[in-house]
Amino acid sequence: MALLDIKGFTFSYPRSSRPALKNINLSVEKGEFIGITGPTGAGKSTLACCLNGIIPHFQAGKIQGQVLLHGKSIFNYSPARLSRQVGSVFQDPEAQIIFEEVEQELAFGLENLGFPPEEIARRISGALEAVGIAGLRHRPTAALSGGEKQRVAIAAALAMLPEILLLDEPASELDPLGTESIFQVLNRLNKEHGITIIVIEQKTEQLAAYAGRILVLDGGELVMDGEPWQVFSRMEELDSIGVRVPEITRLAWMLGGRDKYSLPLTAEQGRTFLERVLRK
Ligand SMILES: Nc1ncnc2c1ncn2[C@@H]1O[C@H](COP(=O)(O)OP(=O)(O)OP(=O)(O)O)[C@@H](O)[C@H]1O
């Protein structure tokens, strides 16, 4: 059984004449690293809200089809139960952090769920270490950089030991170095801790480098679903819907790179590709 199964799912916001998501069919296996991209208004955040229970628990609308987690409708999970299975991280780290100290920020959700103090302390240590910020445990949150705040937000979600980490443009407020470091954290959580990652991102360089599978939404429909090289080799379609193709991939395509083995997705792969082309 798939970890997540979305079957014929259509969602319309109240008073909206057209659905924000149309007939989405999608299976997610445990341990996948999935990137979701698409132009503005494509339905990416709406899909995220369907996976973490914001829809329908906090946002009403017209729903058809099903979202199943371990074969059970996500709408039958309580918000508290769901928050333990699907950890969410949003765009703006400022809006997610409410406490004065990093440790308090991580403790809050765990205290609410009634965990004993030793378990809370253990989980906080584990989560901070996993995202590489053990040294920030007693820092005031106001003194952190944007990238550090976003790592705190990821650690807070992680402290609940979720199976799925769902991130909605976690790097949109970050500079290139901050963006790269967040994706390295996600990569480690996926590879070393087996956490299923679903990340919405417009910065396709990072998706190309780290995701194992990319979904493209357009106008509420799932229009592409494949490995990064498969998706990014559909360059003309991506251009027409307004999804950026990584520059190195575009250049290599123009020079004849066409398949899984020849189409580079990262700068390093690009260097190898160009060396080979120049040698010829
Ligand atoms: N609360 C809401 N009420 C009514 N319509 C909404 C609401 N939120 C989003 N929409 C509409 O649903 C559609 C999908 O929006 P959504 O925010 O999911 O897209 P997105 O792909 O995440 O866009 P962006 O990249 O700009 O965040 C859009 O047409 C949007 O205007």
The ligand as an SDF file (V2000), in Angstrom:
LIG
                    3D

 31 33  0  0  0  0  0  0  0  0999 V2000
   -8.5360   30.9600    0.2110 N   0  0  0  0  0  0  0  0  0  0  0  0
   -8.8210   30.9910   -1.0880 C   0  0  0  0  0  0  0  0  0  0  0  0
  -10.0680   31.3240   -1.5120 N   0  0  0  0  0  0  0  0  0  0  0  0
  -10.3760   31.3430   -2.8440 C   0  0  0  0  0  0  0  0  0  0  0  0
   -9.5160   31.0360   -3.8240 N   0  0  0  0  0  0  0  0  0  0  0  0
   -8.2590   30.6960   -3.4570 C   0  0  0  0  0  0  0  0  0  0  0  0
   -7.8560   30.6710   -2.0900 C   0  0  0  0  0  0  0  0  0  0  0  0
   -6.5540   30.3010   -2.0400 N   0  0  0  0  0  0  0  0  0  0  0  0
   -6.1640   30.1050   -3.3160 C   0  0  0  0  0  0  0  0  0  0  0  0
   -7.1930   30.3460   -4.1690 N   0  0  0  0  0  0  0  0  0  0  0  0
   -7.1710   30.2060   -5.6430 C   0  0  0  0  0  0  0  0  0  0  0  0
   -6.8910   28.8400   -5.9380 O   0  0  0  0  0  0  0  0  0  0  0  0
   -5.9910   28.7490   -7.0610 C   0  0  0  0  0  0  0  0  0  0  0  0
   -4.7310   27.9850   -6.6540 C   0  0  0  0  0  0  0  0  0  0  0  0
   -4.0320   28.7540   -5.6770 O   0  0  0  0  0  0  0  0  0  0  0  0
   -2.7330   28.2220   -4.9340 P   0  0  0  0  0  0  0  0  0  0  0  0
   -2.3650   29.2480   -3.9010 O   0  0  0  0  0  0  0  0  0  0  0  0
   -2.9550   26.8310   -4.4850 O   0  0  0  0  0  0  0  0  0  0  0  0
   -1.6640   28.2460   -6.1300 O   0  0  0  0  0  0  0  0  0  0  0  0
   -0.0770   28.1430   -6.0540 P   0  0  0  0  0  0  0  0  0  0  0  0
    0.3250   27.2770   -7.1750 O   0  0  0  0  0  0  0  0  0  0  0  0
    0.3460   27.7580   -4.6940 O   0  0  0  0  0  0  0  0  0  0  0  0
    0.3490   29.6540   -6.3650 O   0  0  0  0  0  0  0  0  0  0  0  0
    1.6150   30.4870   -5.7870 P   0  0  0  0  0  0  0  0  0  0  0  0
    2.8300   29.9120   -6.4480 O   0  0  0  0  0  0  0  0  0  0  0  0
    1.3130   31.8690   -6.2810 O   0  0  0  0  0  0  0  0  0  0  0  0
    1.6100   30.3580   -4.3070 O   0  0  0  0  0  0  0  0  0  0  0  0
   -5.7160   30.1860   -7.5080 C   0  0  0  0  0  0  0  0  0  0  0  0
   -6.5890   30.4920   -8.5600 O   0  0  0  0  0  0  0  0  0  0  0  0
   -6.0480   31.0040   -6.2800 C   0  0  0  0  0  0  0  0  0  0  0  0
   -6.4770   32.2920   -6.6400 O   0  0  0  0  0  0  0  0  0  0  0  0
  1  2  1  0
  2  3  1  0
  2  7  2  0
  3  4  2  0
  4  5  1  0
  5  6  2  0
  6  7  1  0
  6 10  1  0
  7  8  1  0
  8  9  2  0
  9 10  1  0
 10 11  1  0
 11 12  1  0
 11 30  1  0
 12 13  1  0
 13 14  1  0
 13 28  1  0
 14 15  1  0
 15 16  1  0
 16 17  2  0
 16 18  1  0
 16 19  1  0
 19 20  1  0
 20 21  2  0
 20 22  1  0
 20 23  1  0
 23 24  1  0
 24 25  2  0
 24 26  1  0
 24 27  1  0
 28 29  1  0
 28 30  1  0
 30 31  1  0
M  END
$$$$
